[in-house]
Amino acid sequence: MFQAAAEKGGIAWAFIDISDDDNPLWEVFSIEVVPTLIIFKEGKAVFRRDGVYGRGLSEKAIDETINQMKLLPTTT
């Protein structure tokens, strides 16, 4: 769902598979549930949306996250 929403909104995005429990990104970003969406700006996390245990992220939550991405100022 996120991929479709991001592409529809013209948002650049990346997906990282952290299904390996030994992946250090679990600790680096304090991820406790998947999916977790993190928006980065100039290499820094500026917005975060954590999924809900057993439910993930709703379409509304994904749309709200996409809208947050659109609000970020662009750099030139």
PQR file of N, CA, C, O and H, with PARSE charges and radii, in Angstrom:
ATOM      1  N   MET A   1       0.821  -1.199   0.000 -0.4000 1.5000
ATOM      2  CA  MET A   1       0.000   0.000   0.000 -0.0000 2.0000
ATOM      3  C   MET A   1       0.864   1.262   0.000  0.5500 1.7000
ATOM      4  O   MET A   1       0.557   2.237  -0.686 -0.5500 1.4000
ATOM      5  N   PHE A   2       1.961   1.228   0.788 -0.4000 1.5000
ATOM      6  CA  PHE A   2       2.792   2.423   0.858 -0.0000 2.0000
ATOM      7  C   PHE A   2       3.413   2.727  -0.497  0.5500 1.7000
ATOM      8  O   PHE A   2       3.443   3.883  -0.921 -0.5500 1.4000
ATOM      9  H   PHE A   2       2.210   0.436   1.345  0.4000 1.0000
ATOM     10  N   GLN A   3       3.906   1.708  -1.174 -0.4000 1.5000
ATOM     11  CA  GLN A   3       4.529   1.913  -2.481 -0.0000 2.0000
ATOM     12  C   GLN A   3       3.555   2.582  -3.437  0.5500 1.7000
ATOM     13  O   GLN A   3       3.916   3.545  -4.114 -0.5500 1.4000
ATOM     14  H   GLN A   3       3.882   0.770  -0.830  0.4000 1.0000
ATOM     15  N   ALA A   4       2.337   2.089  -3.501 -0.4000 1.5000
ATOM     16  CA  ALA A   4       1.336   2.667  -4.407 -0.0000 2.0000
ATOM     17  C   ALA A   4       1.026   4.107  -4.029  0.5500 1.7000
ATOM     18  O   ALA A   4       0.925   4.969  -4.903 -0.5500 1.4000
ATOM     19  H   ALA A   4       2.043   1.306  -2.952  0.4000 1.0000
ATOM     20  N   ALA A   5       0.873   4.376  -2.736 -0.4000 1.5000
ATOM     21  CA  ALA A   5       0.556   5.731  -2.284 -0.0000 2.0000
ATOM     22  C   ALA A   5       1.719   6.683  -2.553  0.5500 1.7000
ATOM     23  O   ALA A   5       1.501   7.821  -2.969 -0.5500 1.4000
ATOM     24  H   ALA A   5       0.955   3.676  -2.026  0.4000 1.0000
ATOM     25  N   ALA A   6       2.949   6.229  -2.322 -0.4000 1.5000
ATOM     26  CA  ALA A   6       4.116   7.079  -2.556 -0.0000 2.0000
ATOM     27  C   ALA A   6       4.271   7.400  -4.035  0.5500 1.7000
ATOM     28  O   ALA A   6       4.538   8.544  -4.405 -0.5500 1.4000
ATOM     29  H   ALA A   6       3.126   5.304  -1.984  0.4000 1.0000
ATOM     30  N   GLU A   7       4.103   6.384  -4.879 -0.4000 1.5000
ATOM     31  CA  GLU A   7       4.232   6.620  -6.313 -0.0000 2.0000
ATOM     32  C   GLU A   7       3.126   7.533  -6.818  0.5500 1.7000
ATOM     33  O   GLU A   7       3.373   8.398  -7.659 -0.5500 1.4000
ATOM     34  H   GLU A   7       3.887   5.456  -4.579  0.4000 1.0000
ATOM     35  N   LYS A   8       1.922   7.354  -6.319 -0.4000 1.5000
ATOM     36  CA  LYS A   8       0.799   8.216  -6.706 -0.0000 2.0000
ATOM     37  C   LYS A   8       1.072   9.665  -6.302  0.5500 1.7000
ATOM     38  O   LYS A   8       0.729  10.599  -7.027 -0.5500 1.4000
ATOM     39  H   LYS A   8       1.721   6.652  -5.635  0.4000 1.0000
ATOM     40  N   GLY A   9       1.701   9.840  -5.120 -0.4000 1.5000
ATOM     41  CA  GLY A   9       1.991  11.184  -4.630 -0.0000 2.0000
ATOM     42  C   GLY A   9       3.290  11.755  -5.148  0.5500 1.7000
ATOM     43  O   GLY A   9       3.651  12.880  -4.801 -0.5500 1.4000
ATOM     44  H   GLY A   9       1.979   9.081  -4.531  0.4000 1.0000
ATOM     45  N   GLY A  10       4.010  10.997  -5.981 -0.4000 1.5000
ATOM     46  CA  GLY A  10       5.267  11.489  -6.537 -0.0000 2.0000
ATOM     47  C   GLY A  10       6.368  11.601  -5.493  0.5500 1.7000
ATOM     48  O   GLY A  10       7.213  12.493  -5.576 -0.5500 1.4000
ATOM     49  H   GLY A  10       3.717  10.083  -6.263  0.4000 1.0000
ATOM     50  N   ILE A  11       6.366  10.707  -4.513 -0.4000 1.5000
ATOM     51  CA  ILE A  11       7.322  10.748  -3.410 -0.0000 2.0000
ATOM     52  C   ILE A  11       8.451   9.755  -3.663  0.5500 1.7000
ATOM     53  O   ILE A  11       8.209   8.605  -4.031 -0.5500 1.4000
ATOM     54  H   ILE A  11       5.680   9.983  -4.446  0.4000 1.0000
ATOM     55  N   ALA A  12       9.690  10.212  -3.461 -0.4000 1.5000
ATOM     56  CA  ALA A  12      10.836   9.307  -3.526 -0.0000 2.0000
ATOM     57  C   ALA A  12      10.867   8.505  -2.233  0.5500 1.7000
ATOM     58  O   ALA A  12      10.694   9.061  -1.148 -0.5500 1.4000
ATOM     59  H   ALA A  12       9.887  11.146  -3.162  0.4000 1.0000
ATOM     60  N   TRP A  13      11.089   7.194  -2.347 -0.4000 1.5000
ATOM     61  CA  TRP A  13      11.060   6.361  -1.154 -0.0000 2.0000
ATOM     62  C   TRP A  13      11.993   5.178  -1.322  0.5500 1.7000
ATOM     63  O   TRP A  13      12.421   4.864  -2.433 -0.5500 1.4000
ATOM     64  H   TRP A  13      11.230   6.742  -3.228  0.4000 1.0000
ATOM     65  N   ALA A  14      12.303   4.526  -0.218 -0.4000 1.5000
ATOM     66  CA  ALA A  14      13.130   3.321  -0.225 -0.0000 2.0000
ATOM     67  C   ALA A  14      12.555   2.345   0.791  0.5500 1.7000
ATOM     68  O   ALA A  14      11.966   2.745   1.795 -0.5500 1.4000
ATOM     69  H   ALA A  14      11.955   4.781   0.684  0.4000 1.0000
ATOM     70  N   PHE A  15      12.734   1.074   0.516 -0.4000 1.5000
ATOM     71  CA  PHE A  15      12.253   0.009   1.380 -0.0000 2.0000
ATOM     72  C   PHE A  15      13.456  -0.769   1.885  0.5500 1.7000
ATOM     73  O   PHE A  15      14.325  -1.149   1.100 -0.5500 1.4000
ATOM     74  H   PHE A  15      13.213   0.749  -0.299  0.4000 1.0000
ATOM     75  N   ILE A  16      13.514  -1.008   3.185 -0.4000 1.5000
ATOM     76  CA  ILE A  16      14.603  -1.796   3.750 -0.0000 2.0000
ATOM     77  C   ILE A  16      13.994  -2.988   4.467  0.5500 1.7000
ATOM     78  O   ILE A  16      13.153  -2.828   5.352 -0.5500 1.4000
ATOM     79  H   ILE A  16      12.808  -0.699   3.823  0.4000 1.0000
ATOM     80  N   ASP A  17      14.420  -4.175   4.086 -0.4000 1.5000
ATOM     81  CA  ASP A  17      13.947  -5.408   4.709 -0.0000 2.0000
ATOM     82  C   ASP A  17      14.791  -5.683   5.950  0.5500 1.7000
ATOM     83  O   ASP A  17      15.988  -5.952   5.852 -0.5500 1.4000
ATOM     84  H   ASP A  17      15.103  -4.305   3.367  0.4000 1.0000
ATOM     85  N   ILE A  18      14.155  -5.613   7.116 -0.4000 1.5000
ATOM     86  CA  ILE A  18      14.876  -5.882   8.362 -0.0000 2.0000
ATOM     87  C   ILE A  18      14.327  -7.152   9.019  0.5500 1.7000
ATOM     88  O   ILE A  18      14.290  -7.257  10.245 -0.5500 1.4000
ATOM     89  H   ILE A  18      13.183  -5.395   7.196  0.4000 1.0000
ATOM     90  N   SER A  19      13.903  -8.107   8.198 -0.4000 1.5000
ATOM     91  CA  SER A  19      13.326  -9.334   8.745 -0.0000 2.0000
ATOM     92  C   SER A  19      14.348 -10.172   9.515  0.5500 1.7000
ATOM     93  O   SER A  19      13.966 -11.041  10.299 -0.5500 1.4000
ATOM     94  H   SER A  19      13.933  -8.021   7.202  0.4000 1.0000
ATOM     95  N   ASP A  20      15.620  -9.925   9.305 -0.4000 1.5000
ATOM     96  CA  ASP A  20      16.661 -10.607  10.054 -0.0000 2.0000
ATOM     97  C   ASP A  20      16.752  -9.976  11.448  0.5500 1.7000
ATOM     98  O   ASP A  20      17.037  -8.786  11.575 -0.5500 1.4000
ATOM     99  H   ASP A  20      15.930  -9.219   8.669  0.4000 1.0000
ATOM    100  N   ASP A  21      16.512 -10.769  12.481 -0.4000 1.5000
ATOM    101  CA  ASP A  21      16.526 -10.250  13.855 -0.0000 2.0000
ATOM    102  C   ASP A  21      17.880  -9.669  14.255  0.5500 1.7000
ATOM    103  O   ASP A  21      17.957  -8.885  15.201 -0.5500 1.4000
ATOM    104  H   ASP A  21      16.280 -11.736  12.377  0.4000 1.0000
ATOM    105  N   ASP A  22      18.936 -10.038  13.555 -0.4000 1.5000
ATOM    106  CA  ASP A  22      20.269  -9.532  13.879 -0.0000 2.0000
ATOM    107  C   ASP A  22      20.592  -8.221  13.169  0.5500 1.7000
ATOM    108  O   ASP A  22      21.679  -7.674  13.355 -0.5500 1.4000
ATOM    109  H   ASP A  22      18.873 -10.675  12.787  0.4000 1.0000
ATOM    110  N   ASN A  23      19.675  -7.715  12.367 -0.4000 1.5000
ATOM    111  CA  ASN A  23      19.920  -6.470  11.649 -0.0000 2.0000
ATOM    112  C   ASN A  23      20.077  -5.322  12.659  0.5500 1.7000
ATOM    113  O   ASN A  23      19.194  -5.119  13.492 -0.5500 1.4000
ATOM    114  H   ASN A  23      18.793  -8.159  12.216  0.4000 1.0000
ATOM    115  N   PRO A  24      21.174  -4.579  12.599 -0.5600 1.5000
ATOM    116  CA  PRO A  24      21.407  -3.506  13.574  0.2800 2.0000
ATOM    117  C   PRO A  24      20.406  -2.348  13.476  0.5500 1.7000
ATOM    118  O   PRO A  24      20.296  -1.553  14.410 -0.5500 1.4000
ATOM    119  N   LEU A  25      19.683  -2.244  12.372 -0.4000 1.5000
ATOM    120  CA  LEU A  25      18.721  -1.149  12.228 -0.0000 2.0000
ATOM    121  C   LEU A  25      17.582  -1.226  13.240  0.5500 1.7000
ATOM    122  O   LEU A  25      16.969  -0.209  13.563 -0.5500 1.4000
ATOM    123  H   LEU A  25      19.772  -2.890  11.614  0.4000 1.0000
ATOM    124  N   TRP A  26      17.294  -2.434  13.744 -0.4000 1.5000
ATOM    125  CA  TRP A  26      16.274  -2.569  14.797 -0.0000 2.0000
ATOM    126  C   TRP A  26      16.631  -1.658  15.971  0.5500 1.7000
ATOM    127  O   TRP A  26      15.777  -0.944  16.497 -0.5500 1.4000
ATOM    128  H   TRP A  26      17.792  -3.261  13.482  0.4000 1.0000
ATOM    129  N   GLU A  27      17.892  -1.691  16.372 -0.4000 1.5000
ATOM    130  CA  GLU A  27      18.326  -0.889  17.520 -0.0000 2.0000
ATOM    131  C   GLU A  27      18.631   0.552  17.136  0.5500 1.7000
ATOM    132  O   GLU A  27      18.295   1.475  17.877 -0.5500 1.4000
ATOM    133  H   GLU A  27      18.586  -2.271  15.945  0.4000 1.0000
ATOM    134  N   VAL A  28      19.258   0.749  16.000 -0.4000 1.5000
ATOM    135  CA  VAL A  28      19.629   2.102  15.577 -0.0000 2.0000
ATOM    136  C   VAL A  28      18.403   3.015  15.559  0.5500 1.7000
ATOM    137  O   VAL A  28      18.479   4.169  15.981 -0.5500 1.4000
ATOM    138  H   VAL A  28      19.531  -0.001  15.398  0.4000 1.0000
ATOM    139  N   PHE A  29      17.263   2.492  15.066 -0.4000 1.5000
ATOM    140  CA  PHE A  29      16.054   3.311  14.956 -0.0000 2.0000
ATOM    141  C   PHE A  29      14.974   2.922  15.970  0.5500 1.7000
ATOM    142  O   PHE A  29      13.825   3.345  15.844 -0.5500 1.4000
ATOM    143  H   PHE A  29      17.201   1.555  14.723  0.4000 1.0000
ATOM    144  N   SER A  30      15.338   2.120  16.970 -0.4000 1.5000
ATOM    145  CA  SER A  30      14.400   1.705  18.032 -0.0000 2.0000
ATOM    146  C   SER A  30      13.097   1.161  17.452  0.5500 1.7000
ATOM    147  O   SER A  30      12.007   1.537  17.884 -0.5500 1.4000
ATOM    148  H   SER A  30      16.271   1.776  17.072  0.4000 1.0000
ATOM    149  N   ILE A  31      13.223   0.274  16.473 -0.4000 1.5000
ATOM    150  CA  ILE A  31      12.037  -0.297  15.833 -0.0000 2.0000
ATOM    151  C   ILE A  31      11.531  -1.448  16.680  0.5500 1.7000
ATOM    152  O   ILE A  31      12.274  -2.371  17.014 -0.5500 1.4000
ATOM    153  H   ILE A  31      14.109  -0.032  16.122  0.4000 1.0000
ATOM    154  N   GLU A  32      10.257  -1.378  17.020 -0.4000 1.5000
ATOM    155  CA  GLU A  32       9.635  -2.423  17.823 -0.0000 2.0000
ATOM    156  C   GLU A  32       8.551  -3.163  17.066  0.5500 1.7000
ATOM    157  O   GLU A  32       8.165  -4.263  17.463 -0.5500 1.4000
ATOM    158  H   GLU A  32       9.653  -0.629  16.749  0.4000 1.0000
ATOM    159  N   VAL A  33       8.056  -2.588  15.992 -0.4000 1.5000
ATOM    160  CA  VAL A  33       7.000  -3.218  15.208 -0.0000 2.0000
ATOM    161  C   VAL A  33       7.214  -2.892  13.733  0.5500 1.7000
ATOM    162  O   VAL A  33       7.677  -1.808  13.379 -0.5500 1.4000
ATOM    163  H   VAL A  33       8.370  -1.695  15.670  0.4000 1.0000
ATOM    164  N   VAL A  34       6.870  -3.850  12.891 -0.4000 1.5000
ATOM    165  CA  VAL A  34       6.966  -3.666  11.448 -0.0000 2.0000
ATOM    166  C   VAL A  34       5.558  -3.695  10.895  0.5500 1.7000
ATOM    167  O   VAL A  34       4.803  -4.602  11.247 -0.5500 1.4000
ATOM    168  H   VAL A  34       6.494  -4.730  13.178  0.4000 1.0000
ATOM    169  N   PRO A  35       5.162  -2.767  10.059 -0.5600 1.5000
ATOM    170  CA  PRO A  35       6.025  -1.756   9.454  0.2800 2.0000
ATOM    171  C   PRO A  35       6.195  -0.538  10.353  0.5500 1.7000
ATOM    172  O   PRO A  35       5.324  -0.197  11.152 -0.5500 1.4000
ATOM    173  N   THR A  36       7.326   0.091  10.195 -0.4000 1.5000
ATOM    174  CA  THR A  36       7.599   1.408  10.763 -0.0000 2.0000
ATOM    175  C   THR A  36       8.072   2.264   9.597  0.5500 1.7000
ATOM    176  O   THR A  36       8.987   1.878   8.870 -0.5500 1.4000
ATOM    177  H   THR A  36       8.034  -0.187   9.546  0.4000 1.0000
ATOM    178  N   LEU A  37       7.461   3.402   9.423 -0.4000 1.5000
ATOM    179  CA  LEU A  37       7.853   4.329   8.355 -0.0000 2.0000
ATOM    180  C   LEU A  37       8.628   5.477   8.985  0.5500 1.7000
ATOM    181  O   LEU A  37       8.179   6.075   9.963 -0.5500 1.4000
ATOM    182  H   LEU A  37       6.717   3.715  10.015  0.4000 1.0000
ATOM    183  N   ILE A  38       9.780   5.779   8.430 -0.4000 1.5000
ATOM    184  CA  ILE A  38      10.600   6.882   8.917 -0.0000 2.0000
ATOM    185  C   ILE A  38      10.918   7.781   7.736  0.5500 1.7000
ATOM    186  O   ILE A  38      11.390   7.317   6.699 -0.5500 1.4000
ATOM    187  H   ILE A  38      10.145   5.293   7.636  0.4000 1.0000
ATOM    188  N   ILE A  39      10.658   9.057   7.898 -0.4000 1.5000
ATOM    189  CA  ILE A  39      10.965  10.040   6.855 -0.0000 2.0000
ATOM    190  C   ILE A  39      12.288  10.705   7.211  0.5500 1.7000
ATOM    191  O   ILE A  39      12.486  11.174   8.332 -0.5500 1.4000
ATOM    192  H   ILE A  39      10.274   9.434   8.740  0.4000 1.0000
ATOM    193  N   PHE A  40      13.187  10.735   6.235 -0.4000 1.5000
ATOM    194  CA  PHE A  40      14.492  11.347   6.422 -0.0000 2.0000
ATOM    195  C   PHE A  40      14.590  12.615   5.591  0.5500 1.7000
ATOM    196  O   PHE A  40      14.079  12.690   4.473 -0.5500 1.4000
ATOM    197  H   PHE A  40      13.027  10.354   5.325  0.4000 1.0000
ATOM    198  N   LYS A  41      15.244  13.590   6.150 -0.4000 1.5000
ATOM    199  CA  LYS A  41      15.536  14.835   5.438 -0.0000 2.0000
ATOM    200  C   LYS A  41      16.999  15.143   5.686  0.5500 1.7000
ATOM    201  O   LYS A  41      17.419  15.305   6.832 -0.5500 1.4000
ATOM    202  H   LYS A  41      15.659  13.529   7.058  0.4000 1.0000
ATOM    203  N   GLU A  42      17.770  15.223   4.626 -0.4000 1.5000
ATOM    204  CA  GLU A  42      19.202  15.495   4.709 -0.0000 2.0000
ATOM    205  C   GLU A  42      19.890  14.534   5.682  0.5500 1.7000
ATOM    206  O   GLU A  42      20.748  14.936   6.467 -0.5500 1.4000
ATOM    207  H   GLU A  42      17.429  15.091   3.695  0.4000 1.0000
ATOM    208  N   GLY A  43      19.495  13.252   5.615 -0.4000 1.5000
ATOM    209  CA  GLY A  43      20.126  12.210   6.409 -0.0000 2.0000
ATOM    210  C   GLY A  43      19.649  12.080   7.847  0.5500 1.7000
ATOM    211  O   GLY A  43      20.160  11.241   8.589 -0.5500 1.4000
ATOM    212  H   GLY A  43      18.797  12.926   4.977  0.4000 1.0000
ATOM    213  N   LYS A  44      18.679  12.892   8.258 -0.4000 1.5000
ATOM    214  CA  LYS A  44      18.178  12.832   9.626 -0.0000 2.0000
ATOM    215  C   LYS A  44      16.706  12.438   9.629  0.5500 1.7000
ATOM    216  O   LYS A  44      15.936  12.885   8.779 -0.5500 1.4000
ATOM    217  H   LYS A  44      18.264  13.574   7.656  0.4000 1.0000
ATOM    218  N   ALA A  45      16.320  11.602  10.585 -0.4000 1.5000
ATOM    219  CA  ALA A  45      14.919  11.217  10.728 -0.0000 2.0000
ATOM    220  C   ALA A  45      14.129  12.429  11.211  0.5500 1.7000
ATOM    221  O   ALA A  45      14.451  13.018  12.243 -0.5500 1.4000
ATOM    222  H   ALA A  45      16.945  11.239  11.275  0.4000 1.0000
ATOM    223  N   VAL A  46      13.084  12.800  10.452 -0.4000 1.5000
ATOM    224  CA  VAL A  46      12.298  13.988  10.805 -0.0000 2.0000
ATOM    225  C   VAL A  46      10.835  13.658  11.107  0.5500 1.7000
ATOM    226  O   VAL A  46      10.113  14.499  11.642 -0.5500 1.4000
ATOM    227  H   VAL A  46      12.823  12.322   9.614  0.4000 1.0000
ATOM    228  N   PHE A  47      10.397  12.459  10.776 -0.4000 1.5000
ATOM    229  CA  PHE A  47       9.020  12.048  11.056 -0.0000 2.0000
ATOM    230  C   PHE A  47       8.994  10.531  11.104  0.5500 1.7000
ATOM    231  O   PHE A  47       9.731   9.854  10.386 -0.5500 1.4000
ATOM    232  H   PHE A  47      10.983  11.776  10.341  0.4000 1.0000
ATOM    233  N   ARG A  48       8.134  10.016  11.960 -0.4000 1.5000
ATOM    234  CA  ARG A  48       8.077   8.569  12.146 -0.0000 2.0000
ATOM    235  C   ARG A  48       6.639   8.141  12.364  0.5500 1.7000
ATOM    236  O   ARG A  48       5.869   8.820  13.044 -0.5500 1.4000
ATOM    237  H   ARG A  48       7.536  10.566  12.543  0.4000 1.0000
ATOM    238  N   ARG A  49       6.284   7.003  11.779 -0.4000 1.5000
ATOM    239  CA  ARG A  49       4.959   6.406  11.987 -0.0000 2.0000
ATOM    240  C   ARG A  49       5.183   4.930  12.258  0.5500 1.7000
ATOM    241  O   ARG A  49       5.615   4.189  11.374 -0.5500 1.4000
ATOM    242  H   ARG A  49       6.909   6.451  11.226  0.4000 1.0000
ATOM    243  N   ASP A  50       4.889   4.497  13.487 -0.4000 1.5000
ATOM    244  CA  ASP A  50       5.035   3.093  13.859 -0.0000 2.0000
ATOM    245  C   ASP A  50       3.746   2.343  13.598  0.5500 1.7000
ATOM    246  O   ASP A  50       2.654   2.858  13.836 -0.5500 1.4000
ATOM    247  H   ASP A  50       4.538   5.098  14.205  0.4000 1.0000
ATOM    248  N   GLY A  51       3.883   1.115  13.103 -0.4000 1.5000
ATOM    249  CA  GLY A  51       2.724   0.261  12.921 -0.0000 2.0000
ATOM    250  C   GLY A  51       2.146  -0.148  14.275  0.5500 1.7000
ATOM    251  O   GLY A  51       2.743   0.104  15.321 -0.5500 1.4000
ATOM    252  H   GLY A  51       4.770   0.696  12.909  0.4000 1.0000
ATOM    253  N   VAL A  52       0.997  -0.772  14.238 -0.4000 1.5000
ATOM    254  CA  VAL A  52       0.325  -1.260  15.439 -0.0000 2.0000
ATOM    255  C   VAL A  52       0.474  -2.778  15.464  0.5500 1.7000
ATOM    256  O   VAL A  52       0.232  -3.450  14.461 -0.5500 1.4000
ATOM    257  H   VAL A  52       0.512  -0.977  13.389  0.4000 1.0000
ATOM    258  N   TYR A  53       0.874  -3.312  16.618 -0.4000 1.5000
ATOM    259  CA  TYR A  53       1.037  -4.767  16.736 -0.0000 2.0000
ATOM    260  C   TYR A  53      -0.203  -5.489  16.231  0.5500 1.7000
ATOM    261  O   TYR A  53      -1.325  -5.171  16.625 -0.5500 1.4000
ATOM    262  H   TYR A  53       1.071  -2.766  17.432  0.4000 1.0000
ATOM    263  N   GLY A  54       0.011  -6.462  15.356 -0.4000 1.5000
ATOM    264  CA  GLY A  54      -1.072  -7.289  14.842 -0.0000 2.0000
ATOM    265  C   GLY A  54      -1.956  -6.613  13.813  0.5500 1.7000
ATOM    266  O   GLY A  54      -2.863  -7.245  13.271 -0.5500 1.4000
ATOM    267  H   GLY A  54       0.922  -6.720  15.036  0.4000 1.0000
ATOM    268  N   ARG A  55      -1.709  -5.323  13.530 -0.4000 1.5000
ATOM    269  CA  ARG A  55      -2.551  -4.597  12.584 -0.0000 2.0000
ATOM    270  C   ARG A  55      -1.756  -3.886  11.492  0.5500 1.7000
ATOM    271  O   ARG A  55      -2.295  -3.614  10.419 -0.5500 1.4000
ATOM    272  H   ARG A  55      -0.973  -4.810  13.971  0.4000 1.0000
ATOM    273  N   GLY A  56      -0.515  -3.590  11.742 -0.4000 1.5000
ATOM    274  CA  GLY A  56       0.282  -2.876  10.748 -0.0000 2.0000
ATOM    275  C   GLY A  56      -0.073  -1.407  10.701  0.5500 1.7000
ATOM    276  O   GLY A  56      -0.249  -0.770  11.740 -0.5500 1.4000
ATOM    277  H   GLY A  56      -0.077  -3.811  12.614  0.4000 1.0000
ATOM    278  N   LEU A  57      -0.179  -0.871   9.506 -0.4000 1.5000
ATOM    279  CA  LEU A  57      -0.555   0.529   9.294 -0.0000 2.0000
ATOM    280  C   LEU A  57      -1.802   0.574   8.423  0.5500 1.7000
ATOM    281  O   LEU A  57      -1.902  -0.137   7.423 -0.5500 1.4000
ATOM    282  H   LEU A  57      -0.036  -1.389   8.662  0.4000 1.0000
ATOM    283  N   SER A  58      -2.732   1.404   8.808 -0.4000 1.5000
ATOM    284  CA  SER A  58      -3.955   1.560   8.021 -0.0000 2.0000
ATOM    285  C   SER A  58      -3.670   2.404   6.790  0.5500 1.7000
ATOM    286  O   SER A  58      -2.655   3.097   6.718 -0.5500 1.4000
ATOM    287  H   SER A  58      -2.651   1.981   9.621  0.4000 1.0000
ATOM    288  N   GLU A  59      -4.563   2.339   5.837 -0.4000 1.5000
ATOM    289  CA  GLU A  59      -4.429   3.181   4.644 -0.0000 2.0000
ATOM    290  C   GLU A  59      -4.436   4.656   5.034  0.5500 1.7000
ATOM    291  O   GLU A  59      -3.710   5.458   4.447 -0.5500 1.4000
ATOM    292  H   GLU A  59      -5.388   1.775   5.896  0.4000 1.0000
ATOM    293  N   LYS A  60      -5.253   5.016   6.024 -0.4000 1.5000
ATOM    294  CA  LYS A  60      -5.309   6.406   6.502 -0.0000 2.0000
ATOM    295  C   LYS A  60      -3.954   6.830   7.073  0.5500 1.7000
ATOM    296  O   LYS A  60      -3.481   7.931   6.790 -0.5500 1.4000
ATOM    297  H   LYS A  60      -5.843   4.364   6.501  0.4000 1.0000
ATOM    298  N   ALA A  61      -3.324   5.960   7.878 -0.4000 1.5000
ATOM    299  CA  ALA A  61      -2.017   6.283   8.462 -0.0000 2.0000
ATOM    300  C   ALA A  61      -0.964   6.462   7.375  0.5500 1.7000
ATOM    301  O   ALA A  61      -0.110   7.344   7.468 -0.5500 1.4000
ATOM    302  H   ALA A  61      -3.708   5.066   8.109  0.4000 1.0000
ATOM    303  N   ILE A  62      -1.028   5.620   6.344 -0.4000 1.5000
ATOM    304  CA  ILE A  62      -0.080   5.739   5.231 -0.0000 2.0000
ATOM    305  C   ILE A  62      -0.312   7.045   4.488  0.5500 1.7000
ATOM    306  O   ILE A  62       0.647   7.746   4.167 -0.5500 1.4000
ATOM    307  H   ILE A  62      -1.721   4.904   6.268  0.4000 1.0000
ATOM    308  N   ASP A  63      -1.561   7.384   4.210 -0.4000 1.5000
ATOM    309  CA  ASP A  63      -1.864   8.641   3.530 -0.0000 2.0000
ATOM    310  C   ASP A  63      -1.397   9.844   4.352  0.5500 1.7000
ATOM    311  O   ASP A  63      -0.868  10.807   3.798 -0.5500 1.4000
ATOM    312  H   ASP A  63      -2.340   6.814   4.471  0.4000 1.0000
ATOM    313  N   GLU A  64      -1.592   9.788   5.669 -0.4000 1.5000
ATOM    314  CA  GLU A  64      -1.136  10.887   6.530 -0.0000 2.0000
ATOM    315  C   GLU A  64       0.383  11.018   6.485  0.5500 1.7000
ATOM    316  O   GLU A  64       0.914  12.128   6.501 -0.5500 1.4000
ATOM    317  H   GLU A  64      -2.022   9.005   6.119  0.4000 1.0000
ATOM    318  N   THR A  65       1.079   9.885   6.430 -0.4000 1.5000
ATOM    319  CA  THR A  65       2.536   9.910   6.353 -0.0000 2.0000
ATOM    320  C   THR A  65       2.993  10.510   5.024  0.5500 1.7000
ATOM    321  O   THR A  65       3.924  11.315   4.990 -0.5500 1.4000
ATOM    322  H   THR A  65       0.647   8.983   6.417  0.4000 1.0000
ATOM    323  N   ILE A  66       2.345  10.122   3.944 -0.4000 1.5000
ATOM    324  CA  ILE A  66       2.658  10.704   2.626 -0.0000 2.0000
ATOM    325  C   ILE A  66       2.438  12.210   2.656  0.5500 1.7000
ATOM    326  O   ILE A  66       3.253  12.964   2.125 -0.5500 1.4000
ATOM    327  H   ILE A  66       1.590   9.468   3.972  0.4000 1.0000
ATOM    328  N   ASN A  67       1.358  12.653   3.264 -0.4000 1.5000
ATOM    329  CA  ASN A  67       1.087  14.091   3.361 -0.0000 2.0000
ATOM    330  C   ASN A  67       2.164  14.803   4.175  0.5500 1.7000
ATOM    331  O   ASN A  67       2.537  15.928   3.840 -0.5500 1.4000
ATOM    332  H   ASN A  67       0.695  12.041   3.695  0.4000 1.0000
ATOM    333  N   GLN A  68       2.671  14.174   5.236 -0.4000 1.5000
ATOM    334  CA  GLN A  68       3.766  14.759   6.006 -0.0000 2.0000
ATOM    335  C   GLN A  68       5.003  14.913   5.128  0.5500 1.7000
ATOM    336  O   GLN A  68       5.716  15.912   5.220 -0.5500 1.4000
ATOM    337  H   GLN A  68       2.368  13.260   5.508  0.4000 1.0000
ATOM    338  N   MET A  69       5.253  13.927   4.284 -0.4000 1.5000
ATOM    339  CA  MET A  69       6.406  13.988   3.388 -0.0000 2.0000
ATOM    340  C   MET A  69       6.273  15.164   2.426  0.5500 1.7000
ATOM    341  O   MET A  69       7.253  15.850   2.134 -0.5500 1.4000
ATOM    342  H   MET A  69       4.674  13.115   4.209  0.4000 1.0000
ATOM    343  N   LYS A  70       5.071  15.391   1.943 -0.4000 1.5000
ATOM    344  CA  LYS A  70       4.846  16.479   1.001 -0.0000 2.0000
ATOM    345  C   LYS A  70       5.045  17.849   1.648  0.5500 1.7000
ATOM    346  O   LYS A  70       5.356  18.821   0.960 -0.5500 1.4000
ATOM    347  H   LYS A  70       4.275  14.834   2.181  0.4000 1.0000
ATOM    348  N   LEU A  71       4.867  17.929   2.964 -0.4000 1.5000
ATOM    349  CA  LEU A  71       4.995  19.206   3.672 -0.0000 2.0000
ATOM    350  C   LEU A  71       6.436  19.609   3.936  0.5500 1.7000
ATOM    351  O   LEU A  71       6.711  20.763   4.263 -0.5500 1.4000
ATOM    352  H   LEU A  71       4.615  17.139   3.523  0.4000 1.0000
ATOM    353  N   LEU A  72       7.357  18.663   3.794 -0.4000 1.5000
ATOM    354  CA  LEU A  72       8.759  18.976   4.050 -0.0000 2.0000
ATOM    355  C   LEU A  72       9.285  19.941   2.991  0.5500 1.7000
ATOM    356  O   LEU A  72       9.058  19.748   1.796 -0.5500 1.4000
ATOM    357  H   LEU A  72       7.134  17.725   3.527  0.4000 1.0000
ATOM    358  N   PRO A  73       9.977  20.962   3.429 -0.5600 1.5000
ATOM    359  CA  PRO A  73      10.557  21.891   2.440  0.2800 2.0000
ATOM    360  C   PRO A  73      11.613  21.198   1.612  0.5500 1.7000
ATOM    361  O   PRO A  73      12.337  20.338   2.113 -0.5500 1.4000
ATOM    362  N   THR A  74      11.706  21.566   0.354 -0.4000 1.5000
ATOM    363  CA  THR A  74      12.720  20.985  -0.523 -0.0000 2.0000
ATOM    364  C   THR A  74      13.964  21.840  -0.467  0.5500 1.7000
ATOM    365  O   THR A  74      13.902  23.044  -0.217 -0.5500 1.4000
ATOM    366  H   THR A  74      11.118  22.265  -0.052  0.4000 1.0000
ATOM    367  N   THR A  75      15.095  21.199  -0.705 -0.4000 1.5000
ATOM    368  CA  THR A  75      16.356  21.943  -0.753 -0.0000 2.0000
ATOM    369  C   THR A  75      16.780  22.083  -2.200  0.5500 1.7000
ATOM    370  O   THR A  75      16.437  21.255  -3.045 -0.5500 1.4000
ATOM    371  H   THR A  75      15.145  20.221  -0.909  0.4000 1.0000
ATOM    372  N   THR A  76      17.515  23.118  -2.472 -0.4000 1.5000
ATOM    373  CA  THR A  76      17.995  23.333  -3.842 -0.0000 2.0000
ATOM    374  C   THR A  76      19.491  23.276  -3.907  0.5500 1.7000
ATOM    375  O   THR A  76      20.069  23.436  -4.982 -0.5500 1.4000
ATOM    376  H   THR A  76      17.793  23.790  -1.786  0.4000 1.0000
TER
END
